[in-house]
Every structure is written in structure tokens, then in C-alpha cells.
Amino acid sequence: MPGKTTLAKMYWPLMQIPPDVAYAIENSPCCIVCGRREPLNRHHIVPRSAGELYENGKKVRKVCAVLCGFGSNLKDADGRYYCHGRAHHRMLHFRNNGGRMEMLETEEPTDYLSALEMDGWEPVETEGRWI
């Protein structure tokens, strides 16, 4: 049914990222996690398959972030992790903490709800500033 919110509440804060922060992570010239400049890929920080959020009858757009890698490849030829692959393998998570982006890297695949309860979240920095 159009106009009906189907997105789990745990994702709602990520849908409320301030416009200047969304612009910074969507237009970064490098990976917002590690700073690698290529290859780069856009990643929906709220999975496309997670449903939709509607406010006042309008669908809220899902923000993308610039991450290194391509597809869901986990590592490059030298065995270094790609951040885009880590995000798809549930080893890299993002959250909105009062309008600031934070990330959590895990050693093992971790579901988002469990990740939200973990310690170790760090601010995301791009182009030398915290966002």
C-alpha cells in the first residue's frame, strides 16, 4: 500500500540525517571510513530491502554513503578489506547520534540491532571534518 511505513523503527534515526551530513557522505571524494580513493561505490546506509518510511504522506529518501570497494566483494587482491563489502557482510554499521554520523566495525557479521547495543562506535570523518 503506497504511503504506508514498513521500515523497522531501529532504522528511523538513520533516515533523519541532517541535510549537510547527508550531502557530505554522499559526495565525499574518498571512502568515508578508510579514506581510500578507489575503487568507490555508493552504499545505502539503510538497506533498500528494509522497507520504506513515510512522513506526511511522502516517502523519505534513503541516504547513500561513499565507501571503497565494488559490489559485495569483501577484500581486494592483497587481502585488505573493502568497506563496501564489510557493510554488506554486516561487519560495518552506521548510526545517527544526535545529527552526527558514527560507525562501528565488527570482526564478525553482526545484525544491526545487536550492533546498536555494542560499544566502540566512532565518529565518521570526511575531508578532515567530523560529520
ChimeraX attribute file (.defattr): number of C-alpha atoms within 10 A of each C-alpha:
attribute: neighborCount
match mode: 1-to-1
recipient: residues
	/A:1	5
	/A:2	9
	/A:3	13
	/A:4	14
	/A:5	17
	/A:6	12
	/A:7	18
	/A:8	11
	/A:9	10
	/A:10	11
	/A:11	19
	/A:12	15
	/A:13	13
	/A:14	19
	/A:15	19
	/A:16	16
	/A:17	20
	/A:18	15
	/A:19	10
	/A:20	11
	/A:21	17
	/A:22	19
	/A:23	14
	/A:24	19
	/A:25	24
	/A:26	18
	/A:27	16
	/A:28	17
	/A:29	17
	/A:30	20
	/A:31	27
	/A:32	24
	/A:33	22
	/A:34	15
	/A:35	17
	/A:36	16
	/A:37	15
	/A:38	13
	/A:39	12
	/A:40	20
	/A:41	19
	/A:42	19
	/A:43	22
	/A:44	15
	/A:45	19
	/A:46	20
	/A:47	15
	/A:48	11
	/A:49	7
	/A:50	11
	/A:51	13
	/A:52	21
	/A:53	21
	/A:54	15
	/A:55	10
	/A:56	7
	/A:57	11
	/A:58	12
	/A:59	14
	/A:60	14
	/A:61	11
	/A:62	17
	/A:63	21
	/A:64	18
	/A:65	22
	/A:66	25
	/A:67	30
	/A:68	26
	/A:69	24
	/A:70	19
	/A:71	14
	/A:72	15
	/A:73	15
	/A:74	19
	/A:75	16
	/A:76	12
	/A:77	6
	/A:78	6
	/A:79	8
	/A:80	9
	/A:81	16
	/A:82	24
	/A:83	30
	/A:84	29
	/A:85	23
	/A:86	24
	/A:87	21
	/A:88	19
	/A:89	17
	/A:90	18
	/A:91	21
	/A:92	22
	/A:93	22
	/A:94	22
	/A:95	27
	/A:96	20
	/A:97	13
	/A:98	11
	/A:99	17
	/A:100	15
	/A:101	22
	/A:102	20
	/A:103	19
	/A:104	19
	/A:105	20
	/A:106	16
	/A:107	9
	/A:108	11
	/A:109	15
	/A:110	16
	/A:111	12
	/A:112	17
	/A:113	10
	/A:114	8
	/A:115	22
	/A:116	15
	/A:117	9
	/A:118	11
	/A:119	8
	/A:120	11
	/A:121	18
	/A:122	13
	/A:123	18
	/A:124	19
	/A:125	20
	/A:126	19
	/A:127	14
	/A:128	6
	/A:129	9
	/A:130	13
	/A:131	20
